[in-house]
Amino acid sequence: MSGHDAFKDRLTERAQDTSRPALANQCRGRDLEPAEMALAEALMKIYGTGEHEFAKVAAALAEQGVTAPKSGRTDWTEALLCEELKAINADLDAAYEAQGYGA
């Protein structure tokens, strides 16, 4: 077996190692709550249309009836979008500080 094959085999073994946190979640101290996940999915769809202006993103969230995770509101404005994102980020930062590496 060549050194290249051994290297590929080691990579495969490490990829299958489930004892390590997933790289996509390594910076989170907790899992996203369902309302946070719903907001993230809605934002990805909106951003996927090419829209990035916060006021228009907020209008799209309101139109879709997405519930704000922290306030529970559905009357999205640019200010509410900023407040919600800041609150979610602060909460995730606090969880990371308390829980450490990987959710």
Secondary structure, 3 states (H helix, E strand, C coil): CCHHHHHHHHHHHHHCCCCCCCHHHCCCCCCCCHHHHHHHHHHHHHHHCCCCCHHHHHHHHHHHCCCCCCCCCCCCCHHHHHHHHHHHHHHHHHHHHHHCCCC
